[in-house]
C-alpha cells in the first residue's frame, strides 16, 4: 500500500512537471483565439457599417444633386432645371427606397448607440422631403431654408457613417475610416458650393449672405481635403490625385475664381460710387478745396484690370467723363469755379449710372454649364469614395483571413504542445531508469572503497603516535631560547619609540616654519596687489569725476534746448490759433511738443541733481582710496621683514631635523638586529609546534577516517535500498547482484 502511494506521488509530480507548461501554452493559445474572435466580431461590424455606408453614400450623392438643381430652379424663378429636377428626384427616391430596405434588415447590435440614433434622425428628416419639394415647385421657400434642409439631412447620414470609427481599436482601420469620412465631408462641401453657385449664376448675383457662405465653404472644403491627404495611405492618395485632374477640375476652378473676382470688383466699384457721391456732396455743401483733392485722388485710383467685354465698354465711357472732370479739376483757378460746378451738375447722373453698372457682378457663367461641370467633378469625388469603400472592405476581408490563420496556428500550437509533452514524459522516465542503474553500480563501488580506506587509516594512526612523542622534547628546548630573544627585541623597540617621538616633534616644527614663511610671502604679495588696485581705484574715481563734469555740461545744453522748444511750441500754438479750423490739428501737436519740452526740462533737473550727488560721492571715494593706498604700502613694508625672519627659522629647523634623522638611523639598525634574532627563534619554535599539531592531526584524522568508513558503509547500504525502491516505483526491475554489499 505504501509503495502504491509513493508510486502515485511520483506520477503526479511528473504530470505536474509536464502538465503545467502545457496548460500555460494552451491557455495562451485559447486567450489568443478569444481575442481574435472578438476582433472578428469588430470586423464584422465594420463590414456591415461600411456596406450600409455605401448605400447611405449613394443616397447622399443623389440628394446633393437634387439640392443643386433645386437651388438653380429657385434662382431662375422656375425657368431652368425643371425637367432635370424631376428626373433627379426619381433617382433620389430609388436610392432612398434601397437604403430604407437595408435599414429594415440591419441588426441593431452591429451599430453603436450614436449610429442608431443619428441614422433614425436622418430617416425622420427624409419624411419631410416631399413637403420641401412642393415648396420648391411653388417657389414658396427661400434658398437658405432649402440649403439648410438638404444639408442637415445629408449631415445626419454623414455623421452616422463617422461613428463607425469608434467601433474598432485597430489603428490602420481607424486611419482608413478617418480618411473616408474626411473625403465625404469635403465632397459634401463641394455639393453645397454647387447649390449656392447654381442659384447665384441663375439669378446673376449672390443672394444675401451667400457670398460669405461661399467663401466659408471653399475654406472648409480645402480643410477636409487636407485631413484626407494626411490620413489616407499612399495607394489611396495616389488614386485620388490621379482621379481629381483634367479639364473638368480646371474649368470648375476657373468658374469659382471668376465668381470671387467679380464679387471683389463689385465691392470695389460700389465703394468707388459711394466715395464719388460723398466728395461731390462735400464740394457742394462744405470744404471745396478738400473735395477737389479727394476727387482728384479718386479718379486716379480707378482701374479696369481683368474686366469683361461688357464692363470694359462701360468703364471706357466712364473714364472719358472722368477724364474731362480731371482736366476741369487741374484747370480750375479757384475752388469755386462756376464751370466746374456746372460740369458736376450735368454729368453726375451719368457717372452714377456707370458706377452702378460696374458695381453689379458680371459672372459670364451659364448656370447649366456650371452645374454640369461641377457635377462631373463631384462624380470624380464619388469615384474616390467608391474606391475607399472597396479598400475598407478588402482590408476587412484580409483581417478576417488573418484571423482564420491565427485560429489554425493556435490549434496547431496546442496539438504540438500535447505531442511534445507526451514525448518529454517518456524521455524523463527513461532518464530516471538509467539514473537508477548508475546509482546502483556506484553504491557497490563506494562500499568496496570504504573497506580499503579503513585499513589505511589504522596504519596512519600508529605512525602518528610515535612521531608526536619525539617532537614534544625538541619543543621544550626552543622555548627558553625564544624568551631571551624577545627580551632583547623589546629593549630595542623602546629605544626606537623614543627617537620616533623626538623626530616627529622636530618635523612638526620644520613644517610650521615653512608654512609660516609661505604665508608671509603670500601676505606680502597680497599687500603689493592691494597697493596697485587702490591706485587704479583712485584713477577710476578721477575718471568718474571728469565724466560727471561732461554730463553736467550736456544737461545744461538739453535744458537750453527744452526752453527753446517750449518757446517754439508756444509760437506754433499761436499760429495754429490764427489759422482757425484748419490749424486745430497743428495746435494739438504744438501742445504735445510743449508738454514734451516741459517733461524734458524736469528730467534734466533730476539728472543734474543726481550728477551733483555722484560728484560728491566720487570725491569722498577718491579720498578714502588714497588713505587705503597709504595703509597698504605700510603693510607691504612690514610683511617683507616678516618673510626674512621666517626663512631664517625654517633653515635652523631643517638642520636640527637632519641630525635627529642620523641618530634615529643608528638606533633602528640596533633594533633591526634584535628583532631578526627574536624572529628566528620564534620561527623555529613555531615550526616545532606545527609539526606537533600535524602529528596530532594525523592521528585524529586516522581515527575520524575509521569512523567515516563505518558511516560510508552504512550509507552505501541505505543508498542501495533507496535505488531498489525507486526502481520499483518507476516500473524498472532490480538487477541481480546489486542487492548484496561487501562487509
C-alpha positions as CSV (number, residue, x, y, z in Angstrom):
1,X,0.0,0.0,0.0
2,X,2.9,2.4,0.9
3,X,4.7,1.5,-2.4
4,X,1.5,2.2,-4.4
5,X,1.1,5.6,-2.6
6,X,4.7,6.5,-3.4
7,X,4.3,5.4,-7.0
8,X,1.2,7.6,-7.4
9,X,3.1,10.5,-5.9
10,X,5.9,10.3,-8.4
11,X,3.4,10.0,-11.3
12,X,1.6,13.1,-10.0
13,X,4.9,15.0,-9.9
14,X,5.8,14.0,-13.4
15,X,2.3,15.0,-14.5
16,X,2.7,18.4,-12.9
17,X,6.2,18.9,-14.4
18,X,4.9,18.4,-17.9
19,X,1.3,19.5,-17.4
20,X,1.8,23.0,-16.0
21,X,3.8,24.3,-19.1
22,X,1.2,22.6,-21.3
23,X,-1.6,24.3,-19.5
24,X,0.2,27.7,-19.8
25,X,0.7,27.3,-23.6
26,X,-2.8,26.0,-24.1
27,X,-4.2,28.9,-22.1
28,X,-2.2,31.4,-24.1
29,X,-3.5,29.8,-27.3
30,X,-7.1,29.9,-26.2
31,X,-6.7,33.5,-25.0
32,X,-5.4,34.5,-28.4
33,X,-8.3,32.7,-30.0
34,X,-10.8,34.6,-27.8
35,X,-9.0,37.9,-28.8
36,X,-9.2,37.1,-32.4
37,X,-12.8,36.1,-32.1
38,X,-13.6,39.5,-30.5
39,X,-11.6,41.2,-33.3
40,X,-13.5,39.2,-35.8
41,X,-16.8,40.4,-34.4
42,X,-15.5,44.0,-34.6
43,X,-14.5,43.4,-38.3
44,X,-18.0,42.0,-39.0
45,X,-19.5,45.2,-37.5
46,X,-17.1,47.4,-39.6
47,X,-18.0,45.5,-42.8
48,X,-21.8,45.8,-42.0
49,X,-21.4,49.6,-41.3
50,X,-19.3,50.2,-44.4
51,X,-21.8,48.3,-46.6
52,X,-24.6,50.4,-45.1
53,X,-22.4,53.5,-45.5
54,X,-22.1,52.7,-49.2
55,X,-25.8,52.7,-49.6
56,X,-26.1,55.9,-47.5
57,X,-23.4,57.5,-49.6
58,X,-25.3,56.7,-52.7
59,X,-28.4,58.4,-51.3
60,X,-26.3,61.4,-50.1
61,X,-24.8,61.7,-53.6
62,X,-28.2,61.9,-55.2
63,X,-29.6,64.3,-52.6
64,X,-26.6,66.6,-53.3
65,X,-27.5,66.7,-56.9
66,X,-31.2,67.4,-56.1
67,X,-30.1,70.2,-53.7
68,X,-28.0,71.8,-56.5
69,X,-30.9,71.6,-59.1
70,X,-33.4,72.9,-56.5
71,X,-31.1,75.9,-55.9
72,X,-30.8,76.7,-59.6
73,X,-34.5,76.3,-60.0
74,X,-35.2,78.8,-57.3
75,X,-32.5,81.2,-58.6
76,X,-34.0,81.2,-62.1
77,X,-37.6,81.7,-60.8
78,X,-38.6,78.3,-62.1
79,X,-37.4,78.8,-65.7
80,X,-34.4,76.5,-65.5
81,X,-33.7,72.9,-64.4
82,X,-37.3,71.9,-64.2
83,X,-37.1,68.7,-66.2
84,X,-33.7,67.7,-64.8
85,X,-35.0,68.2,-61.3
86,X,-37.9,65.8,-61.9
87,X,-35.6,63.1,-63.1
88,X,-33.2,63.6,-60.2
89,X,-36.0,63.3,-57.7
90,X,-36.8,59.9,-59.1
91,X,-33.2,58.8,-58.7
92,X,-33.2,60.1,-55.2
93,X,-36.4,58.2,-54.4
94,X,-34.8,55.0,-55.7
95,X,-31.8,55.3,-53.5
96,X,-34.0,56.2,-50.6
97,X,-36.0,53.0,-51.0
98,X,-32.9,50.9,-51.3
99,X,-31.4,52.4,-48.1
100,X,-34.7,52.1,-46.2
101,X,-34.9,48.3,-47.1
102,X,-31.3,47.9,-45.8
103,X,-32.2,49.7,-42.6
104,X,-35.2,47.5,-42.0
105,X,-32.9,44.4,-42.1
106,X,-30.0,46.0,-40.2
107,X,-29.1,44.3,-36.9
108,X,-29.1,46.8,-34.1
109,X,-26.3,45.0,-32.2
110,X,-23.9,45.8,-35.1
111,X,-24.2,49.6,-34.6
112,X,-23.3,51.8,-31.7
113,X,-26.0,53.8,-29.9
114,X,-24.8,57.0,-31.7
115,X,-25.0,55.3,-35.1
116,X,-28.6,54.0,-34.4
117,X,-29.8,57.4,-33.1
118,X,-28.3,59.5,-35.8
119,X,-29.5,57.2,-38.6
120,X,-33.0,57.2,-37.2
121,X,-32.9,61.1,-37.1
122,X,-31.9,61.0,-40.8
123,X,-34.8,58.9,-41.8
124,X,-37.1,61.1,-39.8
125,X,-35.8,64.1,-41.7
126,X,-36.5,62.4,-45.0
127,X,-40.2,62.2,-44.2
128,X,-40.3,65.9,-44.9
129,X,-38.7,65.6,-48.3
130,X,-41.9,65.7,-50.4
131,X,-43.2,68.7,-48.5
132,X,-39.9,70.6,-49.2
133,X,-40.2,69.6,-52.9
134,X,-43.7,71.0,-53.2
135,X,-42.5,74.3,-51.7
136,X,-39.6,74.5,-54.2
137,X,-42.0,73.8,-57.2
138,X,-44.3,76.6,-56.0
139,X,-41.3,79.0,-55.3
140,X,-42.6,79.4,-51.8
141,X,-39.4,78.6,-49.9
142,X,-36.3,80.8,-49.6
143,X,-32.9,79.5,-50.7
144,X,-31.3,79.4,-47.2
145,X,-34.1,77.1,-45.9
146,X,-33.7,74.7,-48.9
147,X,-30.0,74.6,-48.4
148,X,-30.4,74.1,-44.6
149,X,-32.9,71.2,-45.0
150,X,-30.8,69.2,-47.6
151,X,-27.5,69.9,-45.8
152,X,-28.9,69.0,-42.4
153,X,-30.4,65.7,-43.7
154,X,-27.2,64.8,-45.5
155,X,-25.2,65.8,-42.5
156,X,-27.1,63.3,-40.3
157,X,-26.2,60.4,-42.6
158,X,-22.6,61.5,-42.8
159,X,-22.3,61.7,-39.0
160,X,-23.8,58.2,-38.8
161,X,-21.0,57.0,-41.1
162,X,-18.4,58.8,-39.0
163,X,-19.5,56.8,-35.9
164,X,-18.0,53.7,-37.5
165,X,-14.6,55.0,-36.5
166,X,-15.4,54.2,-32.8
167,X,-16.2,50.6,-33.5
168,X,-12.7,49.1,-33.7
169,X,-9.5,50.0,-31.9
170,X,-7.3,48.8,-34.9
171,X,-5.2,51.8,-35.8
172,X,-5.0,51.0,-39.5
173,X,-8.8,50.6,-39.9
174,X,-9.4,53.8,-37.9
175,X,-7.0,55.7,-40.1
176,X,-8.7,54.5,-43.3
177,X,-12.1,55.2,-41.9
178,X,-10.9,58.7,-40.9
179,X,-9.7,59.4,-44.5
180,X,-13.0,58.1,-45.8
181,X,-15.2,60.3,-43.6
182,X,-12.9,63.3,-44.4
183,X,-13.4,62.8,-48.1
184,X,-17.2,62.5,-47.6
185,X,-17.2,65.9,-45.7
186,X,-15.1,67.5,-48.5
187,X,-17.5,66.1,-51.1
188,X,-20.5,67.5,-49.1
189,X,-18.9,71.0,-49.1
190,X,-18.4,70.7,-52.8
191,X,-22.1,69.8,-53.2
192,X,-23.2,72.8,-51.2
193,X,-20.9,75.0,-53.3
194,X,-22.6,73.6,-56.4
195,X,-26.0,74.5,-55.0
196,X,-25.0,78.0,-53.8
197,X,-23.3,78.9,-57.1
198,X,-26.0,77.4,-59.2
199,X,-28.5,79.7,-57.6
200,X,-26.1,82.6,-57.9
201,X,-25.3,82.1,-61.6
202,X,-29.0,81.5,-62.4
203,X,-30.1,84.9,-61.0
204,X,-26.8,86.7,-61.8
205,X,-26.0,87.7,-58.3
206,X,-25.3,86.3,-54.8
207,X,-28.3,86.0,-52.5
208,X,-27.9,87.9,-49.2
209,X,-25.3,86.2,-47.1
210,X,-24.4,83.6,-49.8
211,X,-21.1,85.1,-50.8
212,X,-19.7,84.9,-47.3
213,X,-21.0,81.3,-47.1
214,X,-19.4,80.5,-50.4
215,X,-16.0,81.6,-49.1
216,X,-16.5,79.6,-45.9
217,X,-17.4,76.5,-47.9
218,X,-14.3,76.8,-50.0
219,X,-12.2,77.1,-46.9
220,X,-13.8,74.0,-45.2
221,X,-13.6,72.0,-48.5
222,X,-9.8,72.6,-48.6
223,X,-9.5,71.8,-44.8
224,X,-11.3,68.4,-45.2
225,X,-9.2,67.6,-48.2
226,X,-6.0,68.3,-46.2
227,X,-7.3,65.9,-43.4
228,X,-8.0,63.3,-46.1
229,X,-4.5,63.6,-47.5
230,X,-2.9,63.3,-44.1
231,X,-4.9,60.2,-43.1
232,X,-5.0,58.3,-46.5
233,X,-2.4,55.7,-47.2
234,X,-0.2,56.0,-50.2
235,X,-2.2,53.9,-52.7
236,X,-5.5,55.7,-51.9
237,X,-3.8,59.1,-52.0
238,X,-2.3,58.2,-55.4
239,X,-5.7,57.1,-56.8
240,X,-7.2,60.4,-55.5
241,X,-4.5,62.6,-57.2
242,X,-4.8,60.7,-60.4
243,X,-8.6,60.9,-60.4
244,X,-9.1,64.6,-59.5
245,X,-7.4,66.0,-62.5
246,X,-8.3,67.1,-66.0
247,X,-10.3,69.8,-67.9
248,X,-13.4,69.4,-65.6
249,X,-11.4,70.3,-62.5
250,X,-9.6,73.2,-64.2
251,X,-12.9,74.5,-65.6
252,X,-14.6,74.5,-62.2
253,X,-11.6,76.2,-60.7
254,X,-11.8,79.0,-63.3
255,X,-15.6,79.5,-62.7
256,X,-15.0,79.7,-58.9
257,X,-12.2,82.2,-59.5
258,X,-14.4,84.2,-61.8
259,X,-17.1,84.4,-59.1
260,X,-14.6,85.6,-56.5
261,X,-13.1,88.2,-58.8
262,X,-16.5,89.6,-59.8
263,X,-17.5,90.0,-56.2
264,X,-14.3,91.7,-55.3
265,X,-14.7,94.0,-58.4
266,X,-18.3,94.7,-57.4
267,X,-17.4,95.6,-53.8
268,X,-14.5,97.8,-55.2
269,X,-16.7,99.8,-57.6
270,X,-19.6,100.0,-55.1
271,X,-17.1,101.6,-52.7
272,X,-16.0,103.9,-55.5
273,X,-19.5,105.0,-56.2
274,X,-20.1,105.9,-52.6
275,X,-16.8,107.8,-52.5
276,X,-17.7,109.8,-55.6
277,X,-21.1,110.8,-54.2
278,X,-19.5,111.7,-50.8
279,X,-16.9,114.0,-52.3
280,X,-19.4,115.7,-54.6
281,X,-21.7,116.3,-51.6
282,X,-18.8,117.8,-49.7
283,X,-17.9,120.0,-52.7
284,X,-21.5,121.3,-52.9
285,X,-22.0,121.9,-49.1
286,X,-18.7,122.1,-47.2
287,X,-15.0,122.4,-47.9
288,X,-14.5,122.7,-51.7
289,X,-10.6,122.5,-51.5
290,X,-10.7,119.2,-49.6
291,X,-13.4,117.8,-52.0
292,X,-11.3,118.7,-55.1
293,X,-8.3,116.9,-53.6
294,X,-10.4,113.9,-52.8
295,X,-12.0,113.8,-56.3
296,X,-8.6,114.0,-57.9
297,X,-7.2,111.1,-55.9
298,X,-10.4,109.0,-56.5
299,X,-10.2,109.5,-60.3
300,X,-6.6,108.4,-60.5
301,X,-7.3,105.3,-58.4
302,X,-9.9,103.7,-60.7
303,X,-8.6,100.6,-62.6
304,X,-10.0,98.3,-65.3
305,X,-7.8,95.3,-64.9
306,X,-9.4,91.9,-65.9
307,X,-12.8,93.4,-66.7
308,X,-15.1,91.5,-69.0
309,X,-16.0,92.9,-72.5
310,X,-19.3,94.5,-71.3
311,X,-17.6,96.0,-68.3
312,X,-14.8,97.3,-70.4
313,X,-17.2,99.3,-72.6
314,X,-18.9,100.8,-69.6
315,X,-15.6,101.6,-68.0
316,X,-14.4,103.3,-71.2
317,X,-17.4,105.7,-71.2
318,X,-16.9,106.4,-67.5
319,X,-13.2,107.1,-68.0
320,X,-14.0,109.6,-70.7
321,X,-16.3,111.5,-68.4
322,X,-13.9,111.3,-65.5
323,X,-11.1,112.4,-67.8
324,X,-12.9,115.7,-68.6
325,X,-13.5,116.0,-64.8
326,X,-9.8,115.6,-64.1
327,X,-9.0,118.3,-66.7
328,X,-11.5,120.6,-65.1
329,X,-10.0,120.0,-61.7
330,X,-6.5,120.8,-62.9
331,X,-7.6,123.9,-64.8
332,X,-9.7,125.4,-62.1
333,X,-8.1,128.6,-60.9
334,X,-10.5,128.8,-57.9
335,X,-12.3,126.1,-55.9
336,X,-15.5,128.0,-56.6
337,X,-15.1,127.9,-60.4
338,X,-18.6,128.1,-61.8
339,X,-17.7,126.0,-64.9
340,X,-16.6,123.1,-62.6
341,X,-19.9,123.4,-60.6
342,X,-21.8,123.3,-63.8
343,X,-19.9,120.2,-65.0
344,X,-20.6,118.3,-61.9
345,X,-24.4,119.0,-62.1
346,X,-24.5,117.9,-65.8
347,X,-22.5,114.7,-65.6
348,X,-23.2,113.4,-62.1
349,X,-26.2,111.3,-63.2
350,X,-24.3,109.5,-66.0
351,X,-21.3,108.8,-63.8
352,X,-23.5,107.4,-61.0
353,X,-25.2,105.2,-63.7
354,X,-21.8,103.9,-64.9
355,X,-20.6,103.2,-61.4
356,X,-23.8,101.4,-60.7
357,X,-23.4,99.2,-63.7
358,X,-19.8,98.3,-62.7
359,X,-21.0,97.6,-59.2
360,X,-23.0,94.7,-60.4
361,X,-21.3,91.3,-60.9
362,X,-20.9,90.1,-64.5
363,X,-20.1,86.4,-64.0
364,X,-20.3,85.4,-67.6
365,X,-21.0,81.8,-66.4
366,X,-24.0,79.8,-67.6
367,X,-25.7,78.1,-64.7
368,X,-26.4,75.0,-66.7
369,X,-22.8,74.7,-67.7
370,X,-21.7,75.3,-64.1
371,X,-24.0,72.6,-62.8
372,X,-22.7,70.1,-65.5
373,X,-19.1,70.8,-64.8
374,X,-19.4,70.8,-61.0
375,X,-21.5,67.6,-61.1
376,X,-18.7,66.0,-63.2
377,X,-16.1,67.0,-60.6
378,X,-18.3,65.7,-57.7
379,X,-18.7,62.4,-59.7
380,X,-14.9,62.2,-59.6
381,X,-15.1,62.5,-55.8
382,X,-17.7,59.7,-55.9
383,X,-15.2,57.5,-57.7
384,X,-12.7,58.1,-55.0
385,X,-15.4,57.4,-52.4
386,X,-16.2,54.1,-54.0
387,X,-12.6,53.2,-54.2
388,X,-12.1,53.9,-50.5
389,X,-15.1,51.8,-49.5
390,X,-13.8,48.9,-51.6
391,X,-10.4,49.3,-49.9
392,X,-12.1,49.2,-46.5
393,X,-14.0,46.1,-47.4
394,X,-10.8,44.5,-48.8
395,X,-8.9,45.4,-45.6
396,X,-11.7,43.8,-43.5
397,X,-11.6,40.6,-45.7
398,X,-7.8,40.5,-45.3
399,X,-8.1,40.8,-41.5
400,X,-10.7,38.0,-41.5
401,X,-8.3,35.8,-43.4
402,X,-5.6,36.7,-40.9
403,X,-7.9,35.8,-38.0
404,X,-8.6,32.4,-39.6
405,X,-4.9,31.8,-39.9
406,X,-4.4,32.6,-36.2
407,X,-7.2,30.1,-35.4
408,X,-5.3,27.4,-37.3
409,X,-1.9,28.3,-35.8
410,X,-3.3,28.3,-32.3
411,X,-4.9,24.9,-32.8
412,X,-1.6,23.6,-34.2
413,X,0.3,25.0,-31.2
414,X,-2.0,23.2,-28.8
415,X,-1.6,19.8,-30.6
416,X,2.2,20.2,-30.9
417,X,2.4,21.1,-27.2
418,X,0.5,17.9,-26.3
419,X,2.7,15.8,-28.5
420,X,5.8,17.4,-27.1
421,X,4.5,16.8,-23.6
422,X,4.0,13.1,-24.2
423,X,7.4,12.7,-25.7
424,X,9.1,14.5,-22.9
425,X,7.3,12.3,-20.3
426,X,8.6,9.2,-21.9
427,X,12.1,10.7,-22.1
428,X,12.0,11.6,-18.4
429,X,11.1,8.1,-17.4
430,X,13.9,6.7,-19.5
431,X,16.4,9.0,-17.9
432,X,15.2,8.0,-14.4
433,X,15.7,4.3,-15.2
434,X,19.2,5.0,-16.4
435,X,19.9,7.1,-13.4
436,X,18.8,4.3,-11.0
437,X,21.1,1.8,-12.8
438,X,24.0,4.1,-12.5
439,X,23.3,4.8,-8.8
440,X,23.2,1.0,-8.1
441,X,26.7,0.5,-9.6
442,X,28.1,3.5,-7.8
443,X,26.8,2.3,-4.4
444,X,28.6,-1.0,-4.9
445,X,31.9,0.7,-5.8
446,X,31.5,3.0,-2.7
447,X,31.2,0.0,-0.4
448,X,34.3,-1.7,-1.8
449,X,36.3,1.5,-1.4
450,X,35.3,2.0,2.2
451,X,37.0,-1.2,3.2
452,X,40.3,-0.2,1.7
453,X,40.2,3.3,3.4
454,X,39.6,1.6,6.8
455,X,42.8,-0.4,6.5
456,X,44.9,2.6,5.5
457,X,43.5,4.8,8.4
458,X,44.6,2.2,11.1
459,X,48.2,2.2,9.8
460,X,48.4,6.0,9.8
461,X,47.2,6.3,13.3
462,X,50.0,4.1,14.7
463,X,52.8,6.1,13.0
464,X,51.4,9.5,14.1
465,X,51.5,8.5,17.8
466,X,55.3,7.7,17.7
467,X,56.2,11.0,15.9
468,X,54.2,13.1,18.4
469,X,56.4,11.9,21.4
470,X,59.7,13.0,19.9
471,X,58.5,16.4,18.9
472,X,57.5,17.3,22.5
473,X,61.1,17.0,23.7
474,X,62.6,19.3,21.0
475,X,59.9,22.0,21.6
476,X,60.8,22.4,25.3
477,X,64.4,23.4,24.5
478,X,63.4,26.0,21.9
479,X,61.1,27.8,24.3
480,X,64.0,29.0,26.5
481,X,65.9,30.4,23.6
482,X,62.9,32.3,22.3
483,X,62.3,34.1,25.6
484,X,65.8,35.5,25.7
485,X,65.5,36.9,22.1
486,X,62.2,38.5,22.9
487,X,63.7,40.5,25.9
488,X,66.5,41.9,23.6
489,X,64.0,42.9,20.9
490,X,61.7,44.6,23.5
491,X,64.6,46.9,24.7
492,X,65.5,47.9,21.1
493,X,61.9,48.7,20.3
494,X,61.6,51.0,23.3
495,X,64.7,53.0,22.2
496,X,63.3,53.3,18.7
497,X,60.0,54.6,20.0
498,X,61.6,57.4,21.9
499,X,63.6,58.5,18.9
500,X,60.4,58.5,16.8
501,X,58.7,60.9,19.1
502,X,61.7,63.3,19.0
503,X,61.8,63.1,15.2
504,X,58.1,63.9,15.0
505,X,58.4,67.0,17.2
506,X,61.3,68.3,15.0
507,X,59.4,67.6,11.7
508,X,56.4,69.4,13.1
509,X,58.5,72.5,13.9
510,X,60.1,72.4,10.5
511,X,56.7,72.2,8.7
512,X,55.3,75.0,10.8
513,X,58.2,77.2,9.9
514,X,57.9,76.5,6.2
515,X,54.2,77.2,6.2
516,X,54.7,80.5,8.1
517,X,57.3,81.5,5.5
518,X,54.9,80.8,2.7
519,X,52.0,82.7,4.4
520,X,54.3,85.7,5.0
521,X,55.2,85.7,1.3
522,X,51.5,85.5,0.3
523,X,50.7,88.3,2.7
524,X,53.4,90.4,1.1
525,X,52.2,89.7,-2.4
526,X,48.6,90.5,-1.4
527,X,49.7,93.8,0.1
528,X,51.5,94.7,-3.1
529,X,48.4,93.8,-5.2
530,X,46.3,95.9,-2.8
531,X,48.5,98.9,-3.4
532,X,48.2,98.5,-7.1
533,X,44.4,98.0,-7.0
534,X,43.9,101.1,-4.8
535,X,45.9,103.1,-7.3
536,X,43.6,102.0,-10.1
537,X,40.6,102.8,-8.0
538,X,41.9,106.4,-7.5
539,X,42.3,106.7,-11.2
540,X,38.8,105.4,-11.9
541,X,37.3,107.8,-9.4
542,X,39.0,110.7,-11.1
543,X,37.7,109.5,-14.5
544,X,34.1,109.4,-13.0
545,X,34.5,113.0,-11.8
546,X,35.6,114.1,-15.3
547,X,32.6,112.2,-16.9
548,X,30.2,113.8,-14.4
549,X,31.5,117.3,-15.4
550,X,30.9,116.5,-19.1
551,X,27.4,115.1,-18.4
552,X,26.6,118.3,-16.4
553,X,27.5,120.4,-19.5
554,X,25.3,118.2,-21.7
555,X,22.4,118.5,-19.3
556,X,22.8,122.3,-19.4
557,X,22.6,122.2,-23.2
558,X,19.4,119.9,-23.0
559,X,17.8,122.4,-20.6
560,X,18.5,125.3,-23.0
561,X,17.1,123.2,-25.9
562,X,13.9,122.4,-24.0
563,X,13.4,126.1,-23.2
564,X,13.8,127.0,-26.9
565,X,11.5,124.1,-27.9
566,X,8.8,125.3,-25.5
567,X,9.1,128.8,-27.0
568,X,8.7,127.4,-30.5
569,X,5.7,125.3,-29.4
570,X,4.1,128.4,-27.9
571,X,4.7,130.3,-31.2
572,X,3.2,127.3,-33.1
573,X,0.1,127.2,-30.9
574,X,-0.4,131.0,-31.6
575,X,-0.1,130.4,-35.3
576,X,-2.5,127.4,-35.1
577,X,-5.0,129.6,-33.3
578,X,-4.7,132.2,-36.1
579,X,-5.4,129.5,-38.7
580,X,-8.7,128.7,-37.2
581,X,-10.4,125.4,-38.1
582,X,-7.5,124.2,-40.3
583,X,-5.0,124.8,-37.5
584,X,-6.7,122.8,-34.8
585,X,-4.8,119.6,-35.6
586,X,-1.5,121.5,-35.6
587,X,-2.4,123.2,-32.3
588,X,-2.8,119.8,-30.7
589,X,0.6,118.8,-31.9
590,X,2.1,122.1,-30.6
591,X,0.6,121.5,-27.2
592,X,2.1,118.0,-27.2
593,X,5.5,119.3,-28.1
594,X,5.3,121.9,-25.3
595,X,4.4,119.2,-22.9
596,X,7.3,117.1,-24.0
597,X,9.7,120.1,-23.6
598,X,8.4,120.7,-20.1
599,X,8.9,117.0,-19.3
600,X,12.5,117.1,-20.8
601,X,13.3,120.1,-18.6
602,X,12.1,118.4,-15.5
603,X,14.1,115.3,-16.3
604,X,17.2,117.4,-17.0
605,X,16.9,118.9,-13.5
606,X,16.7,115.4,-11.9
607,X,19.7,114.3,-13.9
608,X,21.7,117.4,-12.8
609,X,20.8,116.7,-9.2
610,X,21.9,113.1,-9.5
611,X,25.2,114.2,-11.1
612,X,26.0,116.6,-8.3
613,X,25.4,113.8,-5.7
614,X,27.6,111.5,-7.8
615,X,30.4,114.0,-7.9
616,X,30.3,114.5,-4.2
617,X,30.4,110.7,-3.6
618,X,33.3,110.3,-6.1
619,X,35.3,112.9,-4.2
620,X,34.8,111.0,-0.9
621,X,35.7,107.7,-2.7
622,X,38.9,109.2,-4.0
623,X,40.0,110.4,-0.6
624,X,39.3,107.0,1.0
625,X,41.1,105.2,-1.8
626,X,44.2,107.4,-1.2
627,X,44.2,106.6,2.5
628,X,43.8,102.9,1.8
629,X,46.8,103.0,-0.6
630,X,49.0,104.6,2.1
631,X,48.0,101.9,4.7
632,X,48.6,99.0,2.3
633,X,52.1,100.4,1.5
634,X,53.0,100.3,5.2
635,X,51.6,96.7,5.5
636,X,53.7,95.7,2.5
637,X,56.9,97.0,4.1
638,X,56.3,95.2,7.4
639,X,55.5,91.9,5.6
640,X,58.9,92.0,3.8
641,X,60.6,91.9,7.2
642,X,58.4,89.0,8.4
643,X,59.3,87.0,5.4
644,X,63.1,87.3,6.2
645,X,62.6,86.2,9.8
646,X,60.6,83.2,8.9
647,X,63.1,82.0,6.3
648,X,65.9,82.0,9.0
649,X,63.7,80.0,11.4
650,X,62.9,77.4,8.7
651,X,66.7,76.9,7.9
652,X,67.6,76.2,11.5
653,X,64.7,73.8,12.0
654,X,65.8,71.9,8.9
655,X,69.4,71.4,10.2
656,X,68.1,70.0,13.5
657,X,65.8,67.6,11.7
658,X,68.8,66.2,9.7
659,X,70.8,65.5,12.9
660,X,67.9,63.7,14.5
661,X,67.4,61.5,11.4
662,X,71.1,60.3,11.6
663,X,70.6,59.3,15.3
664,X,67.3,57.5,14.5
665,X,69.0,55.5,11.7
666,X,71.7,54.1,14.1
667,X,69.1,53.1,16.7
668,X,67.0,51.4,14.0
669,X,69.9,49.2,13.0
670,X,70.3,48.0,16.6
671,X,66.5,47.4,16.8
672,X,66.5,45.5,13.5
673,X,69.3,43.1,14.6
674,X,67.5,42.3,17.9
675,X,64.2,41.8,16.1
676,X,65.8,39.5,13.5
677,X,67.2,37.3,16.3
678,X,63.8,37.1,18.1
679,X,62.0,36.3,14.9
680,X,64.4,33.4,14.0
681,X,63.8,31.9,17.4
682,X,60.1,32.3,17.1
683,X,60.0,30.7,13.7
684,X,62.0,27.6,14.9
685,X,59.6,27.3,17.9
686,X,56.5,27.7,15.6
687,X,57.9,25.1,13.2
688,X,58.2,22.6,16.0
689,X,54.7,23.5,17.2
690,X,53.3,23.0,13.7
691,X,55.0,19.6,13.4
692,X,53.4,18.6,16.7
693,X,50.0,19.8,15.5
694,X,50.4,18.0,12.2
695,X,51.3,14.8,14.0
696,X,48.3,15.1,16.4
697,X,46.1,15.9,13.4
698,X,47.3,12.9,11.5
699,X,46.3,10.7,14.5
700,X,42.9,12.4,14.8
701,X,42.4,12.1,11.1
702,X,43.1,8.5,11.1
703,X,40.6,7.9,13.9
704,X,38.0,10.1,12.0
705,X,38.7,8.2,8.8
706,X,37.9,4.9,10.5
707,X,34.6,6.3,11.8
708,X,33.8,7.8,8.4
709,X,34.4,4.4,6.8
710,X,31.9,2.8,9.0
711,X,29.3,5.6,8.2
712,X,30.1,5.3,4.5
713,X,29.4,1.6,4.5
714,X,26.1,2.2,6.3
715,X,25.1,4.9,3.8
716,X,26.1,2.7,0.9
717,X,23.7,0.1,2.1
718,X,20.9,2.7,2.6
719,X,21.6,4.0,-1.0
720,X,21.2,0.5,-2.4
721,X,17.9,0.1,-0.6
722,X,16.7,3.5,-2.0
723,X,17.7,2.6,-5.5
724,X,15.8,-0.6,-5.3
725,X,12.6,1.2,-4.1
726,X,12.8,4.0,-6.7
727,X,13.4,1.4,-9.5
728,X,10.2,-0.4,-8.4
729,X,8.2,2.9,-8.3
730,X,9.2,3.9,-11.9
731,X,8.5,0.5,-13.3
732,X,12.1,-0.8,-13.5
733,X,13.4,-4.2,-12.3
734,X,16.0,-4.6,-9.6
735,X,19.1,-6.1,-11.3
736,X,20.5,-9.3,-9.9
737,X,23.7,-9.0,-8.0
738,X,23.0,-5.4,-6.8
739,X,21.3,-6.3,-3.6
740,X,24.4,-7.5,-1.6
741,X,27.2,-5.3,-0.4
742,X,30.6,-6.5,0.7
743,X,31.2,-6.5,4.5
